[in-house]
Amino acid sequence: MGNGAYELSGRKHLSVAGCDLAETAETFGTPYIILDESYMRSRSRVFVRALADSRLLGTAYYAAETLPALAVMRVARQEGMGGSASSFAHAYAFLMAGYRPENVLIHAAGMSANEMRDVLKLGAFTIVLDNADGVAQLTSAASELDVQARVMLRINPCVTSIGRAQQSLWGVSPGGRFGITVDDGEAMHVVKLIKSCSNLRLAGFHCSCGSQIDSYDPFRHMLEKMTDLAVLAMFVTGVEIEELCIGGGFAIKYAIDDNPADITPTFFRIRSDLQMMCERKGMGVPRVSCEPGREITQEAGTLVARVLSVKRQEGFRPYAVLDVRAMRGFDPVLSQKTPEFALANRPREENEDVFALADRSLEPDGILCWNAFLPDVRAGDLVAQFAAGVLPWSERGVGSPSVLIAQYGHAQEILPRPNEKYYTSQDKVPTRLNR
């Protein structure tokens, strides 16, 4: 089950990090996500050490969009990780968590010119751009503030099909949303544009393939394309690329049949291939960074929700309605898999049946899982979903879980559960309607 950190408590309930999940439900209510702090720390150290041992010499940036909680960011920082932000709010949160601006990447693809200006006011972040319009906006903001911004350019190597990884490569499909295509001259055009801007300094290239990648081939293809562009940039503009970021997307154990590979051999292979590519192309070897997010928190988290009711119909699988809201922003790869479930209050019972798990909403897409194998589910039971440590800000509405962090049998709430007043707390009513 999950990451192997689950065990039975003295009351024969499921426990995580020494915390009885049924007792935790009594204390904090449901739904909640409980994060195993020791597991998050060990996963953070795996990436930091793998980069160091393989002599890739780059930074493991924690991708905050996965679970932007200050406590999680602090854990990542304490274990030697940098930060990866996708908004001004994420960048500010990293500073609140004790990060230095130079250790944080900020993806500016979804930012306005005003947000870029606000980011530059906070400090010397590395800004990741992926289009020419972003270059113009950042140049304007940097010139206004009279600062020089360190920039990385996100590219799209346009991978179409590489073995088993084909469905996972949503991040680099031709015509994809993110990154500049490298094969049509557009990327080189933007490189020249950045070079011409005195307030910008091109430091590296960024590329993120997708998610749940269980093959090495996409990373090799990515490195080939990035080093090709680096050589061209060096000869045409004189810019020497100092850093390549290969993003995240490393496979995790999510479904019962997942068997993700150890990343350390992958990083050693990346170092070996990069060394040969750079020697062949006559360029220096840049350092290589990565952006794990789900790889740090998802396996460390367990969602616990209470069964509100069970609907049974002759000839159809039963529906168990839980007191949680299903996440709307599903990962395109993981959404095709069936996660692992168990009854936290009755983990040893057998005679499993197939249940559909529905959330508390009346939305047609409010399904957590169509094929959950569980013992006879009854109202009041506690359903645990493993590898569920993901909660972006966009999902923190009514029905979303609180988040706890646990270690050595002690759990503490780090993100409270939104209450029933959440929907109207920010409403503003015109005076003419106050009657």
Secondary structure as GFF3:
##gff-version 3
##sequence-region A 1 435
A	DSSP	beta_strand	6	8	.	.	.	ID=ss1
A	DSSP	beta_strand	14	16	.	.	.	ID=ss2
A	DSSP	beta_strand	19	20	.	.	.	ID=ss3
A	DSSP	alpha_helix	21	28	.	.	.	ID=ss4
A	DSSP	beta_strand	32	36	.	.	.	ID=ss5
A	DSSP	alpha_helix	37	53	.	.	.	ID=ss6
A	DSSP	beta_strand	57	63	.	.	.	ID=ss7
A	DSSP	alpha_helix	70	78	.	.	.	ID=ss8
A	DSSP	beta_strand	82	85	.	.	.	ID=ss9
A	DSSP	alpha_helix	88	96	.	.	.	ID=ss10
A	DSSP	three_ten_helix	101	103	.	.	.	ID=ss11
A	DSSP	beta_strand	104	107	.	.	.	ID=ss12
A	DSSP	alpha_helix	113	122	.	.	.	ID=ss13
A	DSSP	beta_strand	126	129	.	.	.	ID=ss14
A	DSSP	alpha_helix	132	145	.	.	.	ID=ss15
A	DSSP	beta_strand	149	156	.	.	.	ID=ss16
A	DSSP	three_ten_helix	163	168	.	.	.	ID=ss17
A	DSSP	three_ten_helix	170	172	.	.	.	ID=ss18
A	DSSP	beta_strand	180	181	.	.	.	ID=ss19
A	DSSP	alpha_helix	186	195	.	.	.	ID=ss20
A	DSSP	beta_strand	200	206	.	.	.	ID=ss21
A	DSSP	alpha_helix	217	237	.	.	.	ID=ss22
A	DSSP	beta_strand	243	245	.	.	.	ID=ss23
A	DSSP	alpha_helix	263	281	.	.	.	ID=ss24
A	DSSP	beta_strand	287	290	.	.	.	ID=ss25
A	DSSP	alpha_helix	294	297	.	.	.	ID=ss26
A	DSSP	beta_strand	301	311	.	.	.	ID=ss27
A	DSSP	beta_strand	319	322	.	.	.	ID=ss28
A	DSSP	three_ten_helix	334	336	.	.	.	ID=ss29
A	DSSP	beta_strand	341	343	.	.	.	ID=ss30
A	DSSP	beta_strand	353	358	.	.	.	ID=ss31
A	DSSP	beta_strand	367	374	.	.	.	ID=ss32
A	DSSP	beta_strand	382	385	.	.	.	ID=ss33
A	DSSP	three_ten_helix	393	395	.	.	.	ID=ss34
A	DSSP	beta_strand	402	407	.	.	.	ID=ss35
A	DSSP	beta_strand	410	415	.	.	.	ID=ss36
A	DSSP	alpha_helix	422	425	.	.	.	ID=ss37
A	DSSP	three_ten_helix	431	433	.	.	.	ID=ss38
###
